[in-house]
Amino acid sequence: MKPNKGKTLTRERDYVYKFSAGNEHLVLTVPLKFPVQENISHLHGRLMVLHNLPCFIENDLKQSLSKFVEEETIKDYDREAEVALEAVKSGKVDINQLADIWAKAYKETTLEHAKPEETSWDEDFADVYHDLIHSPASEMLLNLEHNYFVSISELISERDVELKKLRERQGAEMDKVMQELGKSLTDQDVNSLAAQHFESQQDLENKWTNELKQTTAIQKQEYQEWVIKLHQDLKNPNNSSVSDEIKVQPSQLRESVEGNGRIYEEQRLLEESFTIHLGAQLKTMHNLRLLRADMLDFCKHKRNHRSGVKLHRLQTAMSLYSTSLCGLVLLVDNRISSYSGIKRDFATVCQECTDFHFPGIQEQLEIVQKVVLKARAQRSSKTKRHHENKISGNEDKLKNIERNQSNILPGEFYITRHSNLSEIHVAFHLCVDDNVRSVNVTARDPAIMGLRNILKVCCTHDITTISIPLLLVHEMSEEMTIPWCLKRAELVFKCVKGFMMEMASWDGGISRTVQFLVPQTISEEMFYQLSNMLPQIFRVSSTLTLTSKH
C-alpha cells in the first residue's frame, strides 16, 4: 500500500476549462499534482492572475476547479481502496494484524473507544484509607499508628543509648592516649586511634540505620495490607467480629508511659488570632495567627497527653486526601541533604514514625536531587553557549556554575510530602543565604519572592493552611535588635498581604489560614509589639456588639 501511495503523490492530471469571450472560444489547460496540497481558493486566485483571465468567469472557474479536484481525489481514494481490498482477499495482508492496527488507532485517537485508565496501588490505597478514616474504624487506625510510633521511638532510644555509650568509651580511651602523648605514644598513634573510633561509630550508625529502614518497611507493608483487609471486611455487614475488634482494639493496644523514651518538652506558647477581609470588590475572609513557637512543634508527635494528640492526628489524617492540606516553610541552605541544622532535626522527626503513604524523607530528597541535577545540566549548557558567544572573561562564573551543579539558589524551594507528622502534610524547603540576616532585605529579595511562589503553589494544590517564619529566621542572634525585628516583620506582613490579594486571581478567593511564627527565644514584649503591628497592616474584622434598648 505504501508504494501505491507514493505513485499517487507524483501523479499529474490536466485540468481543462473551456469558456467563451465574445466570438472567441478559449481553452485553459493546467497540470495539477494529486493529491492537491494547496488551498483551492489560493490556487484559483493564482490561475486568475497568472493567465490574466477575465473577471466574469471567476466564480464559474472556482466551482469547476473545486468539482474537478474533488472528483479526481475521490477516484484516487477508490482506486487505493480497491488495491487494499484485493491485497486482503489475496492474503498478502493479514486481516487480524490489520484489525489490531485499526483498533489501536481508534483507542489512541477516539475518547469513546479509549481504554479507561487503570488506577495504581497508591490511588486504591488512598481511596480505601480515606473511607476508613471517615468511618468508626478511625480510632482503631490512629491507635495502630501510635503503636507503630512507640515501637520506632523505642528502637531510636536504644540506638541513642548505644551510641552514647560508645562515644563515652571512646572519649575515655582518647583521654588516656593524650596523657601518654609524647611519652610512649606519638601523633601517628593518636590519628590511628581516632580513625578506629570514627570507623566504629560509622559501623554502629549503619547497623541501626539498616535496622530502622527494615523495621519501617515491614510496618508499612503490614499496615497497608491490614487497611485493605479491614476495608474488605467492613463491606460485609454480617461480619460482627470486625465490629467487636474495633471496639476492643484501643484497650488492647499498649499505652506509652510518660517519661519513658523520647518526650519533647513543651514551652509556654504565645498566640494571637485575627480574622481579616481582603479584596477590592469581592472580599475574602482569611484567618491569621501569630505564634511564638518552634517550627518543628507542628511536626513532632508527643507521647504524653494522649487525648489531645489523638485529636490533632485525627484532624491531620482526615484531611490527608482532601482539598484542605496544611504546610509549613522551612528555611534551609543550598544543599539538598539532611545532615545539618534544621534539616537534620526535621529528618529526625520524620524518621520517628513510619510514613504509610509516601516515600521516606531520604528517598524524596534523592528524587529532588536528581531533578535538580537534570535542571542544572540544561541550564548550564545554555549558559555556556551564551558565554561562548561573548568575549572571554567569565571563566570564574562558568567554573562556579559547573562546581555547584547539585545546589539550589536562594529563593528556590523543594517540596516533601508527609503523612506521619503531627499537624502538617507538606513541607516547603526554602533556600536562603546569610543575606536574610541583613537589615537591607527588600521586597525583591529572593527569600520574599520564594514566599510568593510558595503561596502560589498553595493556591494551585489545595493547601489552605501555611506556617511561615515571620522574621525569615528560625533562631535569634545578637544583630537582631528590636528595630531589626520590627522592620523585618513589617516587610513580611506587607509582602504577604500583597501576595494574599493576588491569591484571589489565582484561586478565585478561597479562605485560608496563614500562621506567622517567631522564634521561641523572642521576648514577650517583642511578641506583643508584633501583635499590635499586624492589625495596622491587615484590615481586621471588627466585632459588632448588640445591646438592648432597655
Residue pairs with C-beta under 8 A, 6 or more apart in sequence:
1 80
1 83
1 84
1 87
1 93
4 80
4 83
5 80
8 34
8 35
8 76
8 80
9 33
9 35
10 33
11 33
11 34
11 76
12 31
12 32
12 33
12 34
13 31
13 32
13 34
13 72
14 29
14 30
14 31
14 32
15 28
15 29
15 30
15 31
15 32
15 65
15 68
16 27
16 28
16 29
17 27
17 28
17 29
17 30
17 61
17 64
17 65
18 25
18 26
18 27
18 28
19 25
19 26
19 28
19 57
19 60
19 61
20 26
21 54
28 47
28 51
28 53
30 47
32 69
34 72
34 73
34 76
35 73
35 76
36 43
36 69
36 73
40 62
40 65
40 66
40 69
41 62
43 65
44 58
44 61
44 62
44 65
47 53
47 61
47 65
48 58
48 61
53 61
84 93
87 93
88 95
88 98
103 113
106 113
107 113
107 114
107 115
108 114
122 357
125 224
125 227
125 228
125 357
126 321
126 357
127 321
128 227
128 228
128 231
129 141
129 227
129 320
129 321
129 357
130 320
130 321
131 231
132 138
132 141
132 227
132 230
132 231
132 234
133 141
133 314
133 317
133 318
133 320
134 318
135 234
136 246
137 230
137 234
137 246
138 314
138 317
138 318
139 246
139 250
139 310
140 230
140 245
140 246
140 249
140 250
141 227
141 317
142 310
142 313
142 314
142 317
143 249
143 250
143 253
144 223
144 226
144 249
144 253
145 223
145 313
145 353
145 356
145 420
146 253
146 256
146 301
146 306
146 309
146 310
146 313
147 253
147 254
148 219
148 223
148 353
148 354
149 301
149 303
149 352
149 353
149 354
150 254
150 256
150 261
150 303
151 215
151 219
152 212
152 215
152 216
152 219
152 351
152 352
152 353
152 354
153 256
153 261
153 262
153 303
153 352
154 261
155 211
155 212
155 215
156 212
156 262
156 351
156 352
157 261
157 262
159 208
159 212
162 204
162 208
163 201
163 204
163 205
163 208
166 200
166 201
166 204
167 201
170 197
170 200
170 201
173 193
173 197
174 190
174 193
174 194
174 197
177 185
177 189
177 190
177 193
178 190
181 187
181 189
181 190
212 351
213 360
215 354
216 351
216 354
216 355
216 360
219 354
219 356
220 354
220 355
220 356
223 354
223 356
224 356
230 242
233 239
233 242
234 242
236 242
255 306
256 303
256 304
256 306
258 303
258 304
261 303
262 303
262 352
263 302
263 303
263 304
264 297
264 300
264 302
266 302
267 294
267 520
269 291
269 292
269 293
270 291
270 292
270 524
270 527
271 289
271 290
271 291
271 292
271 293
272 289
272 290
272 531
272 534
273 287
273 288
273 289
273 290
274 287
274 288
274 289
274 290
274 534
274 535
274 538
274 540
275 285
275 286
275 287
275 288
275 540
275 541
276 285
276 286
276 287
276 288
276 538
276 539
276 540
276 541
277 283
277 284
277 285
277 286
277 539
277 541
278 284
278 286
278 497
278 500
278 501
278 504
278 538
278 539
279 501
279 504
279 509
282 504
282 509
284 503
284 504
284 509
284 510
284 511
285 511
285 541
286 500
286 511
286 512
286 513
286 514
287 511
287 512
287 513
287 514
288 513
288 514
288 515
288 516
288 534
288 538
289 513
289 514
289 515
289 516
290 470
290 515
290 516
290 518
290 527
290 530
290 531
290 534
291 515
291 516
291 517
291 518
292 517
292 518
292 519
292 520
292 522
292 527
293 517
293 520
294 519
294 520
295 328
295 330
295 342
295 467
295 469
295 474
295 517
296 342
296 345
296 346
296 349
298 326
298 328
298 421
298 422
298 423
298 424
298 467
299 328
299 346
299 349
299 350
299 418
299 421
299 422
299 423
299 424
300 349
300 421
300 422
301 309
301 313
301 352
301 353
301 421
301 422
302 309
302 422
303 309
309 422
312 422
312 423
313 422
315 423
316 326
316 421
316 422
316 423
316 424
316 425
317 419
319 325
319 326
319 425
320 357
320 419
320 425
322 462
323 462
323 464
324 462
324 464
324 465
325 425
325 426
325 461
325 462
325 463
325 464
325 465
326 423
326 424
326 425
326 426
326 463
326 464
326 465
326 466
326 467
327 424
327 425
327 426
327 427
327 428
327 458
327 463
327 465
327 466
327 467
328 424
328 426
328 427
328 428
328 466
328 467
328 468
329 413
329 428
329 430
329 451
329 454
329 466
329 467
329 468
329 469
330 342
330 343
330 346
330 427
330 428
330 429
330 430
331 342
331 430
331 432
331 436
331 447
331 469
331 472
331 473
331 474
332 341
332 342
332 343
332 429
332 430
332 431
332 432
333 340
333 341
333 343
333 431
333 432
333 433
334 404
334 407
334 408
334 409
334 410
334 431
334 433
335 406
335 407
336 365
336 368
336 369
336 372
336 406
336 407
336 408
336 414
337 343
337 365
338 344
338 346
338 347
338 361
338 362
338 365
342 474
343 429
346 361
346 427
347 361
347 362
349 421
350 360
350 361
350 418
350 420
350 421
351 360
351 361
353 420
353 421
354 420
355 418
355 419
355 420
356 419
356 420
357 419
358 364
358 417
358 418
358 419
359 367
361 416
361 418
364 416
364 417
365 416
368 414
368 416
369 406
372 406
372 407
372 408
372 414
373 405
373 406
376 405
376 406
377 405
380 401
380 402
380 405
383 398
383 401
384 398
387 394
387 397
387 398
408 414
408 431
409 431
409 446
410 431
410 432
410 433
410 435
410 446
410 447
410 450
411 430
411 431
411 445
411 446
411 447
411 449
411 450
411 453
412 430
412 431
412 450
413 428
413 429
413 430
413 431
413 450
413 453
413 454
414 428
414 429
415 426
415 427
415 428
415 429
415 457
416 426
416 427
416 429
417 425
417 426
418 424
418 425
418 426
418 427
419 425
424 467
425 463
426 461
426 463
428 454
428 457
430 447
430 450
430 451
430 454
431 450
432 446
432 447
432 450
432 472
435 441
435 445
435 447
436 445
436 447
436 472
436 473
437 473
437 477
437 479
437 480
439 484
439 487
441 447
441 448
441 472
441 488
441 491
442 448
442 491
443 491
443 494
443 495
447 472
448 491
448 492
448 495
451 468
451 492
451 495
451 496
451 499
452 495
452 499
452 502
454 466
455 466
455 496
455 499
455 500
455 502
455 503
456 499
456 502
456 506
457 463
458 464
458 466
458 512
459 503
459 506
459 507
459 510
460 506
460 507
464 510
464 511
464 512
464 513
465 512
465 513
465 514
465 515
466 512
466 513
466 514
466 515
467 515
467 517
468 492
468 496
468 514
468 515
468 516
468 517
469 516
469 517
469 518
470 488
470 489
470 492
470 493
470 516
470 517
470 518
470 530
471 480
471 485
471 488
471 489
471 492
471 518
471 519
472 488
472 492
473 480
473 519
474 519
475 519
475 521
476 519
476 521
476 522
482 526
482 529
485 522
485 526
485 530
486 529
486 530
486 533
489 530
489 533
490 533
490 537
492 516
493 516
493 533
493 534
493 537
493 538
494 537
496 514
496 516
497 537
497 538
500 512
500 514
503 509
503 510
503 512
516 534
518 526
518 527
518 530
534 540
